[in-house]
Structures are given as C-alpha cells and as structure tokens.
Amino acid sequence: MTEKDSHKDSGGAKDARGPLRNNKAGVWLVAIFAAIIAIAAGIIVIDRYGDRIFRPIVEDKIKGTADLREIKVYFVSEDGEGLTPEKRLAKKGALEDEIKEALGMLIEGPMERKLSSAIPEGTKLRGVRLDGNTATADFSAEMVKNHPGGSTYEILTIYSIVDTVAMNFPQVKEVMILVDGKKTETIAGHIDTTAPFSVDRSLIRNSEPKP
C-alpha cells in the first residue's frame, strides 16, 4: 500500500466517525426536547388539576388526626408507690370501644422505660360493659392467677384500671372489675373487689416522666 493510499484510508475512517457523532448529538437533542415537553405537561396538569390531586391526600391526613384523641394511661411510677400518666393517642368511637382501647394499652404496658405495668402478665381483657355511669371491665383469670401479691401492688393494679377509665371518660363515675365474667372477692387478698371503685387521685403523681 502506498503512502497516498494510507492517507486515503485514514481519511475515510475519520469521515465515518463524523455521522456517528452527529447521530449521538441528535439523540441527546431529542431526549432533552422530550424532557422539556414532559416537564411543561406536568406543570400544566398540576396547575389545572393540582387541587384534585393533592386535596384528598391532605384531607385524609387531617381526617386521620381528627379521628384520634389524647388519653392518659396510668402506669406504676418509678418509685413503685403511685401511678404516673403516659399520654397516648386513641381512636374516637363508641364509648365502650374507646374504653376497650384504653385498657388494651394499659395491658400492653408503658413505652416509658421508667414506668411499669400493674397488670399481671398474660392478663387479657374479655370485655367492657356500660350500665349507666358504671363501666364493668372483665379480665381473664390471669388477673388473679399471675398477680405477684402485696397490698400496695394490688391497690396499684385496681386503680391503674379505674383511673385509666374514669379519668379519661368523665361519663364513667365508677368501675367494676370482674374476673372471668364473675365478681371476685379480692385480686390478691387485701382489697374487696365485690363493689365498683371510683377515682383515687391521691395515687397519681403530678409530674409526668421525663424522657
């Protein structure tokens, strides 16, 4: 191959790359143009229909918050001698359902580590019934069977239930505690539980625990 032919081949290869570069540039221009159109279309849609798109989302959030209420669930205080309220959010609904949810939170136990539950392990809520101003809370047999005993702890068990119900729901003036659907003479041998209880504020600590 002569030097002239070599230059010719080199020039041909160089010329072949030219259209390739032009094709790439064309692809980029098309992509950019398509992106501009998409953005413009999005702006137009949001401008015209934004209220319809975003309003349901905002309304759902507001509605979700409106369906909740703040309650206080009473747990054993850090010193083990009283009850300290822990704030929770509960669903609004029929009074019996709200009481069930509050007592369910009491049974589950506190979120604050310094507090503890006075409800014996394994205890379940069997049901709640309203009779005028009296709420009857029916618990499973574990309430008695698994209770650790002691007069102080028995008092805290009773009033953690009573105060959680009566302090949050002013319609309720008294709380009756049943075990397995029946009245029980006592939970741990010290306090008569055959009659309903009213709120005892003397056990409630004024300040809530610091995180």
C-alpha positions as CSV (number, residue, x, y, z in Angstrom):
1,M,0.0,0.0,0.0
2,T,1.3,3.4,-1.0
3,E,1.6,6.4,1.4
4,K,-1.2,8.0,-0.6
5,D,-3.5,5.0,-0.2
6,S,-2.7,5.0,3.6
7,H,-3.8,8.7,3.9
8,K,-6.9,7.9,1.9
9,D,-7.9,5.0,4.3
10,S,-7.2,7.2,7.3
11,G,-9.4,10.0,5.9
12,G,-12.2,7.5,5.2
13,A,-12.2,6.3,8.8
14,K,-12.2,9.8,10.0
15,D,-15.2,10.6,7.8
16,A,-17.1,7.5,9.0
17,R,-16.9,8.8,12.6
18,G,-18.5,12.1,11.6
19,P,-22.0,10.7,11.0
20,L,-21.8,8.7,14.3
21,R,-21.1,11.8,16.3
22,N,-24.0,13.6,14.6
23,N,-26.3,10.7,15.4
24,K,-25.4,10.9,19.1
25,A,-25.9,14.6,19.2
26,G,-29.3,14.1,17.6
27,V,-30.3,11.6,20.2
28,W,-29.4,13.9,23.0
29,L,-31.3,16.8,21.5
30,V,-34.4,14.6,21.1
31,A,-34.1,13.4,24.8
32,I,-33.7,17.0,26.1
33,F,-36.7,18.1,24.0
34,A,-38.8,15.2,25.3
35,A,-37.8,16.1,28.9
36,I,-38.8,19.7,28.4
37,I,-42.2,18.7,27.0
38,A,-42.8,16.3,29.9
39,I,-41.9,19.0,32.5
40,A,-44.2,21.5,30.7
41,A,-47.0,19.0,30.6
42,G,-46.6,18.2,34.3
43,I,-46.7,21.9,35.2
44,I,-49.9,22.3,33.2
45,V,-51.5,19.3,34.8
46,I,-50.6,20.4,38.3
47,D,-51.8,24.0,37.5
48,R,-55.2,22.8,36.3
49,Y,-55.8,19.8,38.5
50,G,-53.5,20.2,41.4
51,D,-56.4,20.7,43.9
52,R,-58.0,17.5,42.8
53,I,-54.7,15.6,43.1
54,F,-53.4,16.9,46.4
55,R,-56.6,17.8,48.3
56,P,-57.6,14.2,49.0
57,I,-54.1,13.5,50.5
58,V,-54.3,16.5,52.8
59,E,-57.9,15.8,53.7
60,D,-57.0,12.1,54.6
61,K,-54.2,13.3,56.9
62,I,-56.5,15.9,58.6
63,K,-59.3,13.3,58.9
64,G,-56.8,10.8,60.4
65,T,-55.8,13.2,63.1
66,A,-59.4,14.3,63.7
67,D,-60.3,10.7,64.4
68,L,-57.9,10.5,67.3
69,R,-58.0,11.8,70.8
70,E,-55.3,12.1,73.5
71,I,-55.8,9.9,76.6
72,K,-53.7,9.2,79.6
73,V,-52.9,5.6,80.6
74,Y,-51.9,5.1,84.2
75,F,-48.8,3.0,85.0
76,V,-46.8,2.3,88.1
77,S,-44.4,5.2,88.8
78,E,-40.7,4.8,89.1
79,D,-40.7,4.6,92.9
80,G,-43.4,1.9,92.8
81,E,-45.6,3.8,95.1
82,G,-48.1,5.5,92.8
83,L,-49.4,6.0,89.3
84,T,-47.9,8.1,86.5
85,P,-49.9,9.0,83.4
86,E,-48.5,8.3,80.0
87,K,-50.0,10.1,77.0
88,R,-51.3,8.1,74.2
89,L,-53.5,8.6,71.0
90,A,-56.6,6.6,70.8
91,K,-59.3,6.3,68.1
92,K,-62.6,8.1,68.6
93,G,-65.7,5.9,68.6
94,A,-68.4,4.4,70.7
95,L,-67.6,4.8,74.4
96,E,-67.3,1.1,75.1
97,D,-64.8,0.8,72.2
98,E,-62.7,3.7,73.5
99,I,-62.6,2.2,77.0
100,K,-61.5,-1.2,75.5
101,E,-58.7,0.5,73.6
102,A,-57.5,2.4,76.7
103,L,-57.5,-0.8,78.7
104,G,-55.7,-2.6,75.9
105,M,-52.9,0.0,76.1
106,L,-52.8,-0.5,79.8
107,I,-52.4,-4.2,79.4
108,E,-49.7,-3.8,76.7
109,G,-47.6,-1.8,79.2
110,P,-45.8,1.5,79.1
111,M,-43.5,2.9,76.4
112,E,-41.5,4.8,79.0
113,R,-38.8,2.5,80.5
114,K,-39.0,4.1,84.0
115,L,-42.7,3.1,84.3
116,S,-44.1,-0.4,84.7
117,S,-47.5,-2.2,84.5
118,A,-49.5,-3.3,87.4
119,I,-51.5,-5.7,85.3
120,P,-50.3,-9.3,85.8
121,E,-48.6,-11.0,82.9
122,G,-50.8,-12.9,80.5
123,T,-54.0,-11.0,81.5
124,K,-56.5,-10.3,78.7
125,L,-59.5,-8.0,78.5
126,R,-62.6,-10.2,77.9
127,G,-65.0,-7.3,77.5
128,V,-66.4,-4.0,78.6
129,R,-70.0,-3.2,79.5
130,L,-71.7,0.1,80.4
131,D,-74.5,0.4,82.9
132,G,-75.4,4.0,83.4
133,N,-72.4,5.7,85.0
134,T,-70.7,2.4,85.8
135,A,-68.2,0.7,83.5
136,T,-67.6,-3.0,84.0
137,A,-64.3,-4.4,82.9
138,D,-64.0,-8.1,82.6
139,F,-60.5,-9.7,82.7
140,S,-59.2,-13.2,82.2
141,A,-58.2,-15.5,85.1
142,E,-54.6,-14.4,84.9
143,M,-55.5,-11.2,86.7
144,V,-55.7,-13.3,89.9
145,K,-53.6,-16.3,89.0
146,N,-50.5,-14.4,88.0
147,H,-50.7,-11.5,90.5
148,P,-47.5,-11.1,92.4
149,G,-49.3,-10.2,95.6
150,G,-48.8,-7.4,98.2
151,S,-51.3,-4.8,99.3
152,T,-49.6,-1.9,97.5
153,Y,-49.3,-3.7,94.2
154,E,-52.9,-4.8,94.5
155,I,-54.0,-1.2,95.0
156,L,-52.0,-0.1,92.0
157,T,-53.5,-2.9,89.9
158,I,-57.0,-1.8,90.8
159,Y,-56.5,1.9,90.4
160,S,-54.5,1.7,87.2
161,I,-57.6,0.3,85.7
162,V,-60.1,2.6,87.5
163,D,-58.2,5.8,86.8
164,T,-57.4,4.9,83.2
165,V,-61.1,4.6,82.6
166,A,-62.7,7.2,84.8
167,M,-60.1,9.9,84.3
168,N,-60.3,9.7,80.5
169,F,-64.1,9.2,80.2
170,P,-65.9,11.6,82.6
171,Q,-69.2,9.9,81.8
172,V,-67.9,7.0,83.9
173,K,-68.1,7.5,87.6
174,E,-67.4,4.0,88.8
175,V,-65.5,1.0,87.5
176,M,-66.4,-2.6,88.4
177,I,-63.7,-5.3,87.9
178,L,-64.7,-8.8,87.0
179,V,-62.5,-11.9,86.6
180,D,-63.7,-14.5,84.1
181,G,-67.1,-12.9,83.9
182,K,-67.7,-13.0,87.7
183,K,-67.3,-10.9,90.7
184,T,-64.2,-11.8,92.8
185,E,-63.8,-11.2,96.5
186,T,-60.3,-9.9,96.0
187,I,-57.5,-9.9,93.5
188,A,-54.6,-10.6,95.9
189,G,-56.2,-11.0,99.3
190,H,-56.2,-7.4,100.6
191,I,-58.8,-5.3,98.8
192,D,-62.5,-6.1,98.5
193,T,-63.4,-6.1,94.8
194,T,-67.1,-7.1,95.0
195,A,-68.2,-3.4,94.6
196,P,-67.2,-0.8,92.0
197,F,-64.4,1.7,92.5
198,S,-64.3,5.5,91.9
199,V,-61.2,7.5,91.0
200,D,-58.4,7.9,93.6
201,R,-56.4,10.9,92.7
202,S,-54.1,10.5,95.7
203,L,-52.1,7.8,93.9
204,I,-51.5,10.0,90.8
205,R,-48.1,11.7,90.5
206,N,-48.4,15.3,89.4
207,S,-45.5,15.3,87.0
208,E,-45.1,13.0,84.0
209,P,-41.8,11.2,83.5
210,K,-39.0,13.0,81.6
211,P,-37.7,11.1,78.5
